[in-house]
Amino acid sequence: MRKGWAWAVFGAFAIHNIEEALTAPAFLADLPPGLPMPWPSPTAFQLATAAVTLIGFALTLFATRTNRTWPVTLLATVMLINVAVPHLPLALLNNGYAPGVATALLLNLPTDLLWLTKFRNPK
């Protein structure tokens, strides 16, 4: 396993989650009133994002310590799906930006594709 690339997958994931946590409160505040909200508050969203980031850290730590690729492959696969749904459609509906779309496209997409094409299987 390429441990450096495993940590790169996690790093892209963590930076993406930071972007979401920092930009989601303003985004949610600008939504039209009356829309159903997926989160009870921006703080709840930020806490959930922090918890998910810790889970990603634990998966990557487990993978690098046990020399297993499946936890990082799982993280990379979930994040590629996350690029396609909800980030791209939400950005298009919002005239160009949605929380997390910049890092989803610039970091997660290339890093996760590289992992899945080069390193997902042990050599």
N, CA, C and O of each residue as an XYZ file, in Angstrom:
492
protein
N       0.840     -1.177      0.000
C       0.000      0.000      0.000
C       0.882      1.236      0.000
O       1.967      1.243      0.582
N       0.414      2.253     -0.644
C       1.109      3.534     -0.652
C       0.538      4.404      0.459
O      -0.492      5.054      0.286
N       1.210      4.408      1.590
C       0.684      5.103      2.770
C       0.577      6.610      2.551
O      -0.360      7.245      3.034
N       1.528      7.175      1.830
C       1.457      8.616      1.555
C       0.212      8.979      0.769
O      -0.426      9.998      1.035
N      -0.133      8.136     -0.209
C      -1.341      8.404     -0.990
C      -2.601      8.154     -0.175
O      -3.612      8.828     -0.373
N      -2.549      7.198      0.733
C      -3.695      6.978      1.617
C      -3.956      8.234      2.440
O      -5.102      8.654      2.597
N      -2.894      8.827      2.962
C      -3.057     10.058      3.740
C      -3.457     11.230      2.855
O      -4.120     12.153      3.328
N      -3.071     11.215      1.588
C      -3.503     12.267      0.656
C      -5.019     12.185      0.439
O      -5.696     13.210      0.362
N      -5.541     10.966      0.343
C      -6.998     10.796      0.212
C      -7.683     11.374      1.446
O      -8.659     12.116      1.330
N      -7.170     11.034      2.630
C      -7.762     11.589      3.847
C      -7.593     13.101      3.896
O      -8.525     13.808      4.279
N      -6.432     13.613      3.519
C      -6.204     15.062      3.540
C      -7.188     15.813      2.656
O      -7.727     16.844      3.057
N      -7.423     15.297      1.451
C      -8.405     15.918      0.564
C      -9.789     15.883      1.198
O     -10.543     16.852      1.116
N     -10.114     14.770      1.826
C     -11.392     14.601      2.520
C     -11.522     15.619      3.654
O     -12.556     16.273      3.785
N     -10.489     15.754      4.463
C     -10.537     16.673      5.602
C     -10.629     18.131      5.147
O     -11.404     18.905      5.709
N      -9.851     18.505      4.144
C      -9.914     19.879      3.631
C     -11.292     20.165      3.056
O     -11.833     21.256      3.239
N     -11.859     19.190      2.362
C     -13.212     19.329      1.828
C     -14.215     19.569      2.959
O     -15.078     20.442      2.862
N     -14.091     18.795      4.017
C     -15.018     18.950      5.141
C     -14.850     20.300      5.835
O     -15.827     20.877      6.313
N     -13.627     20.804      5.891
C     -13.398     22.137      6.455
C     -14.093     23.190      5.589
O     -14.745     24.094      6.111
N     -13.950     23.071      4.261
C     -14.635     24.021      3.371
C     -16.134     23.990      3.617
O     -16.768     25.038      3.733
N     -16.699     22.797      3.698
C     -18.141     22.691      3.947
C     -18.528     23.311      5.289
O     -19.497     24.067      5.370
N     -17.785     22.997      6.323
C     -18.117     23.491      7.654
C     -18.040     25.017      7.726
O     -18.826     25.647      8.433
N     -17.100     25.602      7.001
C     -16.944     27.056      7.035
C     -17.960     27.789      6.162
O     -18.352     28.911      6.482
N     -18.389     27.170      5.069
C     -19.263     27.871      4.127
C     -20.745     27.504      4.259
O     -21.605     28.253      3.795
N     -21.048     26.388      4.873
C     -22.452     25.951      4.978
C     -23.331     26.908      5.781
O     -24.466     27.149      5.369
N     -22.873     27.467      6.904
C     -23.779     28.348      7.653
C     -24.330     29.517      6.819
O     -25.532     29.782      6.856
N     -23.479     30.208      6.078
C     -23.950     31.322      5.244
C     -24.846     30.815      4.121
O     -25.851     31.445      3.789
N     -24.484     29.691      3.546
C     -25.287     29.108      2.478
C     -26.686     28.762      2.989
O     -27.684     29.086      2.345
N     -26.755     28.108      4.138
C     -28.051     27.725      4.703
C     -28.872     28.951      5.094
O     -30.096     28.943      4.964
N     -28.214     29.995      5.567
C     -28.917     31.216      5.956
C     -29.521     31.935      4.755
O     -30.516     32.647      4.895
N     -28.925     31.753      3.572
C     -29.412     32.424      2.363
C     -30.508     31.659      1.631
O     -31.062     32.162      0.654
N     -30.824     30.464      2.084
C     -31.881     29.702      1.419
C     -33.230     30.378      1.651
O     -33.449     30.994      2.693
N     -34.126     30.262      0.683
C     -35.448     30.871      0.859
C     -36.175     30.284      2.068
O     -36.060     29.091      2.346
N     -36.923     31.122      2.784
C     -37.661     30.620      3.940
C     -38.703     29.593      3.510
O     -39.271     29.674      2.421
N     -38.935     28.645      4.378
C     -39.947     27.633      4.103
C     -39.409     26.362      3.468
O     -40.117     25.358      3.394
N     -38.172     26.395      3.011
C     -37.586     25.173      2.451
C     -37.311     24.184      3.577
O     -36.905     24.587      4.667
N     -37.525     22.909      3.331
C     -37.169     21.940      4.378
C     -35.654     21.911      4.549
O     -34.911     21.846      3.569
N     -35.212     21.959      5.780
C     -33.788     21.974      6.077
C     -33.319     20.573      6.460
O     -33.951     19.914      7.286
N     -32.221     20.114      5.872
C     -31.724     18.783      6.227
C     -31.069     18.746      7.607
O     -30.873     17.666      8.164
N     -30.730     19.902      8.161
C     -30.062     19.985      9.462
C     -30.839     20.932     10.353
O     -31.354     21.941      9.870
N     -30.936     20.639     11.629
C     -31.660     21.532     12.529
C     -30.979     22.885     12.712
O     -31.636     23.878     13.023
N     -29.658     22.923     12.517
C     -28.923     24.185     12.645
C     -27.576     24.043     11.952
O     -27.109     22.924     11.739
N     -26.938     25.166     11.595
C     -25.584     25.087     11.037
C     -24.601     24.418     12.000
O     -23.694     23.709     11.565
N     -24.775     24.637     13.292
C     -23.891     24.007     14.271
C     -24.014     22.490     14.229
O     -23.012     21.782     14.336
N     -25.232     21.990     14.074
C     -25.437     20.541     13.973
C     -24.728     19.998     12.736
O     -24.127     18.924     12.783
N     -24.797     20.735     11.632
C     -24.090     20.329     10.419
C     -22.587     20.287     10.666
O     -21.916     19.338     10.259
N     -22.057     21.305     11.325
C     -20.624     21.360     11.593
C     -20.181     20.231     12.523
O     -19.106     19.663     12.331
N     -20.980     19.905     13.512
C     -20.648     18.796     14.412
C     -20.677     17.463     13.671
O     -19.812     16.613     13.884
N     -21.662     17.281     12.809
C     -21.726     16.049     12.018
C     -20.526     15.952     11.080
O     -19.967     14.872     10.892
N     -20.136     17.067     10.498
C     -18.971     17.086      9.611
C     -17.701     16.731     10.379
O     -16.859     15.989      9.874
N     -17.558     17.248     11.578
C     -16.394     16.915     12.408
C     -16.380     15.427     12.747
O     -15.326     14.793     12.705
N     -17.536     14.868     13.081
C     -17.621     13.443     13.414
C     -17.257     12.576     12.213
O     -16.537     11.588     12.353
N     -17.749     12.939     11.050
C     -17.445     12.170      9.837
C     -15.954     12.261      9.511
O     -15.358     11.289      9.047
N     -15.359     13.413      9.749
C     -13.924     13.574      9.505
C     -13.123     12.662     10.431
O     -12.136     12.058     10.009
N     -13.537     12.561     11.673
C     -12.859     11.650     12.607
C     -13.000     10.193     12.170
O     -12.066      9.408     12.331
N     -14.139      9.832     11.628
C     -14.320      8.472     11.116
C     -13.360      8.232      9.946
O     -12.740      7.172      9.861
N     -13.237      9.206      9.050
C     -12.291      9.084      7.938
C     -10.861      8.954      8.424
O     -10.078      8.187      7.863
N     -10.513      9.706      9.473
C      -9.179      9.599     10.068
C      -8.955      8.191     10.621
O      -7.906      7.588     10.395
N      -9.944      7.676     11.342
C      -9.819      6.332     11.926
C      -9.672      5.278     10.827
O      -8.868      4.357     10.966
N     -10.430      5.398      9.747
C     -10.310      4.445      8.634
C      -8.916      4.493      8.024
O      -8.320      3.453      7.741
N      -8.399      5.698      7.822
C      -7.077      5.840      7.211
C      -5.987      5.335      8.145
O      -5.045      4.680      7.699
N      -6.100      5.628      9.413
C      -5.131      5.133     10.396
C      -5.137      3.606     10.430
O      -4.080      2.974     10.425
N      -6.320      3.027     10.465
C      -6.441      1.569     10.434
C      -5.803      1.000      9.165
O      -5.062      0.018      9.220
N      -6.093      1.618      8.035
C      -5.562      1.133      6.756
C      -4.038      1.171      6.722
O      -3.394      0.214      6.291
N      -3.470      2.281      7.177
C      -2.014      2.413      7.091
C      -1.293      1.549      8.118
O      -0.174      1.098      7.876
N      -1.925      1.319      9.252
C      -1.288      0.476     10.284
C      -1.407     -1.011      9.989
O      -0.560     -1.793     10.421
N      -2.439     -1.414      9.263
C      -2.656     -2.835      8.977
C      -2.308     -3.190      7.536
O      -2.417     -4.347      7.129
N      -1.887     -2.181      6.765
C      -1.534     -2.373      5.359
C      -2.717     -2.916      4.544
O      -2.543     -3.761      3.666
N      -3.896     -2.426      4.845
C      -5.107     -2.793      4.092
C      -5.544     -1.595      3.261
O      -5.463     -0.451      3.710
N      -6.002     -1.864      2.064
C      -6.417     -0.772      1.183
C      -7.913     -0.495      1.229
O      -8.337      0.608      0.884
N      -8.725     -1.461      1.644
C     -10.174     -1.293      1.531
C     -10.722     -0.081      2.287
O     -11.662      0.536      1.786
N     -10.197      0.307      3.467
C     -10.780      1.483      4.121
C     -10.576      2.775      3.315
O     -11.464      3.626      3.264
N      -9.422      2.911      2.700
C      -9.155      4.106      1.899
C      -9.940      4.028      0.595
O     -10.426      5.046      0.102
N     -10.067      2.840      0.038
C     -10.878      2.669     -1.163
C     -12.333      3.020     -0.877
O     -12.994      3.639     -1.711
N     -12.837      2.633      0.284
C     -14.193      2.998      0.686
C     -14.330      4.517      0.775
O     -15.282      5.086      0.241
N     -13.393      5.168      1.442
C     -13.431      6.625      1.583
C     -13.366      7.312      0.217
O     -14.120      8.251     -0.038
N     -12.482      6.857     -0.648
C     -12.346      7.453     -1.984
C     -13.613      7.253     -2.810
O     -14.032      8.157     -3.532
N     -14.216      6.087     -2.709
C     -15.437      5.801     -3.472
C     -16.589      6.677     -2.989
O     -17.311      7.262     -3.796
N     -16.757      6.765     -1.684
C     -17.826      7.605     -1.124
C     -17.631      9.061     -1.559
O     -18.597      9.744     -1.901
N     -16.400      9.526     -1.545
C     -16.162     10.921     -1.905
C     -16.357     11.175     -3.401
O     -16.768     12.270     -3.784
N     -16.077     10.202     -4.242
C     -16.362     10.391     -5.672
C     -17.864     10.478     -5.918
O     -18.324     11.290     -6.720
N     -18.616      9.643     -5.228
C     -20.072      9.732     -5.327
C     -20.531     11.095     -4.808
O     -21.439     11.708     -5.370
N     -19.899     11.559     -3.739
C     -20.228     12.845     -3.132
C     -19.950     14.019     -4.071
O     -20.619     15.049     -3.982
N     -18.977     13.879     -4.965
C     -18.729     14.921     -5.962
C     -19.941     15.026     -6.886
O     -20.439     16.118     -7.162
N     -20.405     13.861     -7.359
C     -21.500     13.837     -8.326
C     -22.849     14.179     -7.695
O     -23.673     14.863     -8.303
N     -23.062     13.708     -6.495
C     -24.314     13.965     -5.769
C     -23.942     14.206     -4.321
O     -23.489     13.264     -3.671
N     -24.091     15.327     -3.800
C     -24.920     16.461     -4.176
C     -24.172     17.677     -4.721
O     -24.812     18.639     -5.144
N     -22.831     17.663     -4.723
C     -22.100     18.903     -4.977
C     -22.326     19.516     -6.361
O     -22.641     20.702     -6.456
N     -22.176     18.751     -7.414
C     -22.353     19.341     -8.749
C     -23.776     19.815     -8.998
O     -23.956     20.957     -9.423
N     -24.806     18.990     -8.753
C     -26.164     19.491     -8.995
C     -26.514     20.715     -8.139
O     -27.146     21.652     -8.626
N     -26.108     20.707     -6.879
C     -26.410     21.831     -6.004
C     -25.702     23.104     -6.470
O     -26.280     24.189     -6.413
N     -24.475     22.979     -6.925
C     -23.755     24.146     -7.446
C     -24.433     24.675     -8.708
O     -24.557     25.887     -8.885
N     -24.867     23.781     -9.576
C     -25.554     24.220    -10.794
C     -26.874     24.914    -10.458
O     -27.202     25.939    -11.056
N     -27.617     24.376     -9.526
C     -28.877     24.999     -9.114
C     -28.655     26.331     -8.401
O     -29.536     27.190     -8.392
N     -27.490     26.497     -7.812
C     -27.170     27.712     -7.060
C     -26.317     28.686     -7.884
O     -25.668     29.571     -7.326
N     -26.321     28.524     -9.182
C     -25.575     29.410    -10.088
C     -24.074     29.408     -9.851
O     -23.424     30.447     -9.976
N     -23.514     28.246     -9.510
C     -22.074     28.122     -9.497
C     -21.396     27.684     -8.227
O     -20.280     27.170     -8.294
N     -22.013     27.860     -7.053
C     -21.325     27.447     -5.836
C     -22.276     26.786     -4.862
O     -23.433     27.179     -4.711
N     -21.754     25.780     -4.214
C     -22.412     25.122     -3.088
C     -21.295     24.759     -2.115
O     -20.168     24.512     -2.545
N     -21.579     24.721     -0.826
C     -20.523     24.401      0.137
C     -19.801     23.095     -0.198
O     -20.424     22.038     -0.296
N     -18.497     23.181     -0.370
C     -17.683     22.001     -0.649
C     -17.401     21.728     -2.108
O     -16.604     20.842     -2.415
N     -18.023     22.451     -3.017
C     -17.847     22.108     -4.432
C     -16.434     22.393     -4.933
O     -15.934     21.669     -5.794
N     -15.789     23.416     -4.418
C     -14.432     23.741     -4.893
C     -13.455     22.613     -4.574
O     -12.733     22.148     -5.456
N     -13.430     22.175     -3.325
C     -12.504     21.103     -2.970
C     -12.964     19.755     -3.521
O     -12.138     18.883     -3.792
N     -14.267     19.578     -3.687
C     -14.756     18.328     -4.288
C     -14.168     18.161     -5.689
O     -13.726     17.074     -6.061
N     -14.167     19.244     -6.458
C     -13.661     19.173     -7.830
C     -12.140     19.260     -7.911
O     -11.520     18.542     -8.696
N     -11.537     20.130     -7.110
C     -10.103     20.372     -7.236
C      -9.227     19.394     -6.450
O      -8.083     19.148     -6.831
N      -9.752     18.838     -5.361
C      -8.957     17.917     -4.537
C      -9.491     16.487     -4.556
O      -8.768     15.552     -4.896
N     -10.756     16.326     -4.189
C     -11.294     14.974     -4.064
C     -11.334     14.239     -5.398
O     -10.909     13.086     -5.479
N     -11.827     14.874     -6.422
C     -11.954     14.203     -7.715
C     -10.615     13.643     -8.206
O     -10.542     12.446     -8.485
N      -9.553     14.448     -8.324
C      -8.298     13.863     -8.824
C      -7.631     12.897     -7.842
O      -7.115     11.860     -8.256
N      -7.636     13.222     -6.559
C      -6.969     12.369     -5.568
C      -7.660     11.012     -5.472
O      -6.999      9.974     -5.447
N      -8.981     11.023     -5.418
C      -9.718      9.766     -5.277
C      -9.653      8.930     -6.551
O      -9.561      7.704     -6.482
N      -9.701      9.576     -7.702
C      -9.543      8.826     -8.957
C      -8.162      8.185     -9.033
O      -8.032      7.039     -9.462
N      -7.140      8.915     -8.622
C      -5.787      8.346     -8.623
C      -5.720      7.143     -7.701
O      -5.191      6.099     -8.083
N      -6.249      7.273     -6.492
C      -6.241      6.143     -5.564
C      -6.943      4.939     -6.192
O      -6.410      3.829     -6.180
N      -8.126      5.160     -6.733
C      -8.922      4.035     -7.253
C      -8.295      3.404     -8.486
O      -8.504      2.215     -8.731
N      -7.544      4.150     -9.261
C      -6.931      3.568    -10.453
C      -5.546      2.993    -10.197
O      -5.115      2.089    -10.913
N      -4.839      3.501     -9.188
C      -3.449      3.069     -8.982
C      -3.208      2.231     -7.732
O      -2.392      1.310     -7.762
N      -3.895      2.529     -6.644
C      -3.481      1.970     -5.373
C      -4.535      1.140     -4.640
O      -4.262      0.660     -3.540
N      -5.702      0.959     -5.197
C      -6.767      0.301     -4.436
C      -6.497     -1.161     -4.165
O      -7.036     -1.715     -3.208
N      -5.687     -1.796     -4.971
C      -5.354     -3.208     -4.747
C      -3.919     -3.333     -4.269
O      -3.028     -2.678     -4.810
N      -3.682     -4.162     -3.267
C      -2.304     -4.335     -2.799
C      -1.445     -4.990     -3.874
O      -1.901     -5.858     -4.619
N      -0.220     -4.563     -3.935
C       0.715     -5.122     -4.936
C       1.602     -6.161     -4.280
O       2.456     -6.751     -4.942
